[in-house]
Amino acid sequence: MALNPQDVLKRFIPPVSGEVLREFQQLRFGPDKERIRSASEFFATQLPSEICQGDIVGLLPLLWYDDDGQRYEEEVWAMLISPSCDFDNDPTALFAPCFPASRFVGKRYYSSIVAQETASLFYIAPTASREAFVADLSNIQPVPTATVATGLASKALSRISSFTPLGHVGMLLKLTHHLMRQESSEVVRNRSELGLRDRFNEAISQIIRLPKFVLFGNRS
């Protein structure tokens, strides 16, 4: 089924509230755009009553592979990547492992992580109640939602971080940059071959448009 490009944009680009757009305009163009922002503007000082997209939960058992390809399990903090409505209704939700930022201190690319220049690593600034973390967006994996919900209800799991509305949109932008950044111009893709019926319909449409083009040019 063919899709109108405008319909694709409307369907898949997430809506952003006017309030958040105004916040971003202030960040980018406002009179205090050079001001260093405090973490409280991006992270909630009090956790919401229900789990939200971008919350950090732990410790969760996630799967890893060593250099020999052997699978093993490790309990780590993890960020909820799925929307909270999916967490509430689906059997699994996606989580990205989160590690203390101190684990990356001393690595040559640490400054790039902090500056959000490393596409797959999301730096989460420290707050008064927790240390800085780095979410590994290259290792997103499903976790049973019942396991997380039961763990949070029984206090076996903890929730230690949640975004403000502004911080949440920043998280979506980071995730979009990681998953949807354009491939290199050197990547070669093949075009689809039209079938006989499609070629016939395309030829007819070109013939119909030809007189209009001769009379009016490119004007519709």
URMOFEN-V935113 format. One record per residue. RES is the residue in one letter. SS is DSSP state (hx for helix, st for strand, lp for the rest). Layout:
res: (RES/RES)
ss: (SS/SS)
This chain:
res: (M/A/L/N/P/Q/D/V/L/K/R/F/I/P/P/V/S/G/E/V/L/R/E/F/Q/Q/L/R/F/G/P/D/K/E/R/I/R/S/A/S/E/F/F/A/T/Q/L/P/S/E/I/C/Q/G/D/I/V/G/L/L/P/L/L/W/Y/D/D/D/G/Q/R/Y/E/E/E/V/W/A/M/L/I/S/P/S/C/D/F/D/N/D/P/T/A/L/F/A/P/C/F/P/A/S/R/F/V/G/K/R/Y/Y/S/S/I/V/A/Q/E/T/A/S/L/F/Y/I/A/P/T/A/S/R/E/A/F/V/A/D/L/S/N/I/Q/P/V/P/T/A/T/V/A/T/G/L/A/S/K/A/L/S/R/I/S/S/F/T/P/L/G/H/V/G/M/L/L/K/L/T/H/H/L/M/R/Q/E/S/S/E/V/V/R/N/R/S/E/L/G/L/R/D/R/F/N/E/A/I/S/Q/I/I/R/L/P/K/F/V/L/F/G/N/R/S)
ss: (lp/lp/lp/lp/hx/hx/hx/hx/hx/hx/hx/hx/lp/lp/lp/lp/lp/hx/hx/hx/hx/hx/hx/hx/hx/hx/hx/hx/hx/lp/lp/lp/lp/lp/lp/lp/lp/lp/hx/hx/hx/lp/st/lp/lp/lp/lp/lp/lp/lp/lp/lp/lp/lp/lp/st/st/st/st/st/st/st/st/st/st/lp/lp/lp/lp/lp/st/st/st/st/st/st/st/st/st/st/lp/lp/lp/hx/hx/hx/hx/hx/hx/lp/lp/st/st/st/st/st/st/st/st/st/hx/hx/hx/lp/lp/lp/lp/lp/lp/hx/hx/hx/hx/hx/lp/lp/lp/lp/lp/lp/st/st/st/st/lp/lp/st/lp/lp/st/lp/lp/st/st/st/st/hx/hx/hx/lp/st/st/st/st/hx/hx/hx/hx/hx/hx/hx/hx/hx/lp/lp/lp/lp/st/st/st/st/lp/st/lp/hx/hx/hx/hx/hx/hx/hx/hx/hx/hx/hx/hx/hx/hx/hx/hx/lp/lp/lp/lp/lp/lp/lp/lp/lp/lp/lp/lp/lp/lp/lp/hx/hx/hx/hx/hx/hx/hx/hx/hx/hx/hx/hx/hx/hx/hx/hx/hx/hx/hx/hx/hx/lp/lp/lp/lp)
